[in-house]
C-alpha cells in the first residue's frame, strides 16, 4: 500500500495506506498529505504577504485540526488552521490581515477545500525575542 508520488517539479514523496488496509507506515497517509499541502500553501502565502509588507518574520508554524465523516467517503467536514507567526515588532492586525488574505484570496488549497467543508483560521503573534525558530509547515 506504499506509493511513491513524483511531483511535476521532480520531487518524490512516499505515501502509505493505513495498517488496516495493508500499509506499513512507510510514509504519511494520503489525507495527511492533503492537510500538509493546505498548511504549507497557506503558510507560504502568509509569510510572503508579510515579507512584501517589509515585516520581519522569523518563523511560521501552522497547526491543523480536522474532522472527518464517520462513513465512506470519509471526507473532511471541518478544518481549522492556527498560525503561530514570530518576528520582530509584528502587529496582530497585520498578521490577521495576512491570514485572511491567504484564506480568502491567495491560497488555492484553502479556497478549494472551503467549497467542500468548513475551513476556519486563527493566529497568534510571537515576539522573536521570546521564540526563535525557522520557517516550518
C-alpha positions as CSV (number, residue, x, y, z in Angstrom):
1,X,0.0,0.0,0.0
2,X,3.0,2.3,-0.2
3,X,3.3,4.5,-3.3
4,X,5.9,6.9,-4.5
5,X,4.5,10.1,-5.8
6,X,6.5,12.4,-8.0
7,X,5.5,16.0,-8.4
8,X,5.7,18.0,-11.6
9,X,8.8,19.6,-10.2
10,X,10.5,16.3,-9.8
11,X,10.3,15.9,-6.0
12,X,9.4,12.5,-4.6
13,X,7.3,11.5,-1.6
14,X,6.4,8.1,-0.3
15,X,2.7,7.9,0.8
16,X,1.4,4.8,2.6
17,X,-2.0,3.5,3.5
18,X,-3.1,2.7,7.0
19,X,-2.1,-0.6,8.6
20,X,-5.7,-2.0,8.4
21,X,-5.5,-1.7,4.6
22,X,-2.0,-3.3,4.4
23,X,0.1,-0.1,4.9
24,X,3.4,-0.5,6.7
25,X,4.0,3.1,8.0
26,X,6.4,4.0,5.2
27,X,5.1,7.5,4.8
28,X,2.2,9.8,5.6
29,X,-1.4,8.8,4.8
30,X,-2.9,10.3,1.7
31,X,-5.3,12.5,3.6
32,X,-2.5,13.7,5.9
33,X,-0.6,14.8,2.7
34,X,-3.7,16.8,1.7
35,X,-3.7,18.7,5.1
36,X,0.1,19.2,4.9
37,X,-0.4,20.7,1.4
38,X,-3.1,23.0,2.8
39,X,-1.0,24.1,5.7
40,X,2.1,24.8,3.7
41,X,0.2,26.5,0.9
42,X,-1.3,28.9,3.5
43,X,2.0,29.4,5.3
44,X,3.8,30.4,2.2
45,X,1.2,33.0,1.4
46,X,1.2,34.4,5.0
47,X,5.0,34.7,5.1
48,X,5.2,36.1,1.6
49,X,2.5,38.7,2.3
50,X,4.2,39.8,5.5
51,X,7.6,40.0,3.9
52,X,6.3,42.0,0.9
53,X,5.0,44.4,3.6
54,X,8.5,44.6,4.9
55,X,7.7,42.9,8.2
56,X,10.3,40.9,9.9
57,X,9.2,37.3,10.0
58,X,11.4,34.7,11.7
59,X,9.0,31.8,11.9
60,X,5.6,30.5,10.9
61,X,4.0,27.3,12.1
62,X,0.6,26.0,11.3
63,X,-1.3,23.6,13.5
64,X,-4.2,21.9,11.7
65,X,-7.2,20.2,13.3
66,X,-9.6,18.4,11.1
67,X,-12.8,16.4,11.4
68,X,-13.8,13.7,9.0
69,X,-17.1,11.9,8.2
70,X,-17.5,8.6,10.1
71,X,-18.6,6.7,7.0
72,X,-17.1,6.4,3.5
73,X,-16.2,8.5,1.8
74,X,-14.5,9.9,4.9
75,X,-14.3,13.4,3.7
76,X,-13.2,16.3,5.8
77,X,-16.2,18.0,7.4
78,X,-14.3,20.8,9.2
79,X,-10.7,22.0,9.1
80,X,-9.1,24.6,11.4
81,X,-5.7,26.2,10.8
82,X,-3.9,28.0,13.6
83,X,-0.9,30.1,12.6
84,X,1.9,31.0,15.1
85,X,3.9,33.7,13.4
86,X,7.0,35.0,15.0
87,X,9.0,38.1,14.2
88,X,10.2,41.5,15.4
89,X,7.5,44.1,16.0
90,X,4.8,42.2,14.3
91,X,1.3,43.6,14.9
92,X,-1.6,41.3,15.5
93,X,-3.8,43.1,13.0
94,X,-1.1,42.8,10.3
95,X,-0.7,39.1,10.8
96,X,-4.5,38.7,10.9
97,X,-4.8,40.5,7.6
98,X,-2.2,38.2,6.0
99,X,-4.0,35.1,7.2
100,X,-7.3,36.5,5.9
101,X,-5.8,37.3,2.5
102,X,-4.4,33.9,2.3
103,X,-7.7,32.2,3.2
104,X,-9.9,34.4,1.0
105,X,-7.8,35.4,-2.0
106,X,-4.5,33.6,-2.5
107,X,-4.4,30.0,-1.1
108,X,-5.9,27.9,-3.8
109,X,-5.9,24.8,-1.5
110,X,-7.8,26.6,1.3
111,X,-10.3,28.2,-1.1
112,X,-10.9,24.9,-2.9
113,X,-11.4,22.9,0.3
114,X,-13.7,25.6,1.7
115,X,-16.1,24.7,-1.2
116,X,-16.4,21.2,0.4
117,X,-16.2,21.8,4.1
118,X,-15.9,24.4,6.8
119,X,-12.4,25.9,6.9
120,X,-11.5,28.3,9.7
121,X,-8.4,30.2,10.6
122,X,-6.9,31.7,13.7
123,X,-3.5,33.2,14.6
124,X,-1.1,34.3,17.3
125,X,1.9,36.6,17.1
126,X,5.1,35.6,19.0
127,X,7.7,38.2,19.6
128,X,11.0,37.0,18.1
129,X,12.7,37.8,21.4
130,X,10.6,35.1,23.1
131,X,11.0,32.3,20.5
132,X,13.3,31.9,17.5
133,X,12.8,29.2,15.0
134,X,13.0,28.7,11.3
135,X,10.1,28.6,8.9
136,X,8.3,25.3,9.0
137,X,4.9,24.0,7.9
